[in-house]
Amino acid sequence: MYAMPFEYDPRKSDSNLKKHGIDFEEAQASDFDKKFDDGESVIANLDLSKARRPAEEQKRINMDVPVWMLAALDREAKRLGVTRQSIIKMWLAERLQQAGQ
């Protein structure tokens, strides 16, 4: 790791960094890496509004089901204390996992 030959204050402009030939983004990445490696929280340095979970993105679908099936789904969802949508997702995930084995 590169030790900076001066005291770095992130609230000031990066002109002091440029004067010493250090890229501002590299200095920030270095600070971030050190915090992470030392086990410190880096959450404050992340923009979580742009976070994505690959393969976990949602896609809305419409599905027609018989009334008796809907009533049975609602009873089971109520028994488990979850929503209708949650029980459908759980059952689909279980079935897909079984099919993949």
N, C-alpha and C positions, 0 to 999 in steps of 0.2 A: 504494500500500500504506500502511496506517495504522501509524505508529510509536507504540509503546506508551510512555507517559510514565513508566514505571517498569520495573524489571528483572523479567522474568517467569521464575518457576521452576515448571515443570510438576509438580514433586513436591509443591508446596504446594497448599492448597485454592484454589478459584477466587474466594474472597471478595475478594481484592485486585482482580481483574478486574471484579467486579460493582460495587465501590466506584467504579471509574472509568467505569462505564457500558459495559463491553465484555463481550459474550457469550463464555463459555468456548469453546463449539463454534466460533464465528467465529474466535477467536484461534488455535485448533488448526488450522482449515482454512487460515488465512493462513500459518501456519508450514509446513504441509504443502505449500502451493502454492509458497512461496519455495524450499523444499528441491528440489522437483521442477523448478522453473524454473532453478535453479542447477546442475542436473545431478547433485544428490546422490541417494543411494539412499533411497527412501521405503518399501522393503519392510518394514522394522521397524514401520512405522505401519499396515500393512494386516493384516486378519484373513483370511488365505488359506484358512482352513477353510470360509469361506462363499463362496469364489469359485466361479463357475459359468461354463461355456463354452456360450453359447446355440447351439442347433442341433447341439451336440456331445454332448448327453446320451446315455447308453447305454440301450438297451432290449434285454432278453434275448429271444431267439427259440429255438425248437426247429425242427430241419429234418431230415427223413429223406432220406438219399442212399444210392444203391446201394453195396455194399461195394467194387466195383472203383473207383468214384469216390473213395471215402475213401482207398483205398490209393494212388491216383495223387496225391491231395492231400498225403498224408503224405510220399511220395517227393519231390515238388517242394518242400514246406516244408523237408525235411531238406537238400535240395540248396542251398536259399537260406539256410539257417540261421535260419529263423523258425518260429513255431508254426503249427499248422494254422489256428487262428483268424486269425492275422495274414495268412496268404496268402489266405484267403477274403475278408477285409476289403479287402486290396489289390486283388484282382481285381474285386471288386464296385465299388470306388471308380473303378478305371480304366474299367470298362464304363459306369458312370453318367456319368462325365465325357465319354466318347465319345458317348453318347446325347444329351447336352446341347449338343453343339457344332453 
